[in-house]
Amino acid sequence: MKIALIRERKNPPDRRVVLTPQQAAELMKKYPGLEIVAERSDIRAYTDDEYRQAGIEVVDDVSDADVLLGVKEVPVDALIPDKKYFFFSHTIKKQPYNRKLLRAILEKNIELYDHETIVDEQGRRLVAFGYYAGVVGAYNTIRTYGKKSGLFNIPRAIDLKDKNALIEQLKKIKPLLPPIKIVLTGKGRVGNGAKEILDAMGLKEVSPDAFLTKEFDEPVYTQIDVDWYNKHKEGKAFDFQEFFTHPERFEGDFEKFTKVADIYIAGHFYGQGAPYILTKEHIQAPDNKIKVVGDISCDINGPVVTTIKASTIADPIYGYDPKTGEEVYYKDSGAIACMTVDNLPNEIARDASEGFGQNFEKHIIPAFFNGDKDGILQRAKMTENGQLTPRFKYLQDYVDGKS
């Protein structure tokens, strides 16, 4: 079997890879029938020479490969028919901007395995960049606060070597922070990645109750799950299972945090039909304190009202006017400074690639050689023989342009 690491062609460029040079070399030693090549690229976090030095051939043509591994969406005109592709297609939520991509995949008889659809029997994702999004997102949010307040100015994450370099920068400015309060939503990969950075820089974690009721003489943060920012419409006790199966029975309850928090870091997963979290009413209220929002999840026009667009690594901060709902300069008086970069792991691409590759190496590659005994590939396969697979038939109306 021949696997090709394809060149990322989406703009803005993405520097991440599915497998690092060392990981690719290890896999070829482990599986004698496996050949891995890298398509020539001048934007990867790992250079062509690094792949060559690891014994991985660098090529211009990958059309003879059986499986093609990428990170971001492959442009329609670059798709090679009759191949197996792995990449983030951003189609499983029926994203309108990628309808043509999924249609082309079907027309070209491509087997698509979206990284988001690679799950175990319990539906838990096996490969993801979420942790690294949390790491960079937390760093960028603190950086945004510094620029908004004028208290400090630290380098962009992309200009630093790795996660440890981010932490060192944050440790330096920690003494400059006033006794602000930071609320972090989410306890999954993203939320815990953000938490790790807040802990590493030396911020004190407090309970949600203490966060809401007490004053502190140092900067603090609290990490909350869905039960803290949602409540049952009928006043019943919060039940996690009911919330995830019947989100329509609940309403948002985040306002109590907007009255005391200075910074909001959004690291949650947002399910379809769930209540909105930060609303227009919240930020227009006279007692709203939030001045900085770092939306790592970046659901545009979704549960965080200030997220009206995805910002970029080159231009990561914009201002949101609570009165008009329009974009303004983030330093304007009354503006909420927003960080909504949607490809955060790209800023520490080597760290992120290594972590992603470890899981791909552990969970996915073996499935090609053990008959897919755990059903990983079968569950993840979105398209086959020009058709959506049964698990993804719900996308048919999306493909047909009916939704």
Buried (B, 14 or more C-beta within 10 A) or exposed (E): BBBBBBBBBBEEBBBBBBBBBBBBBBBBEEBEEBBBBBBBBEEBBBBBEBBEEBEBEBBEEBEEBEBBBBBBBBEBEEBBEEBBBBBBBBBBEBBEEBBEBBBBBBEBBBBBBBBBBBBEEEEEBBBBBBBBBBBBBBBBBBBBBBBBBEEBEBEBBBEBEBBEBBBEBBEEBBEEBEEBBBBBBBBBBBBBBBBBBBBBBBBEBBEBEEBBEEEEEEBBBBBBBBBBBBBBEEEEEBBEEBBEEEBEBBEBBBBBBBBBBBBBBBBBBBEEEBBBBBBEEBBEBEEBBBBBBBBBBBBEEBBBBBBBBEBEBEEBBBBBBBEEEEBBEBEEEEBBBBBBBBBBBBBBBBBBBBBBBBBBBEBBBBBBEEEBEBEBBEBBBBBBEEEBBEEBEEBEEBBEEEE
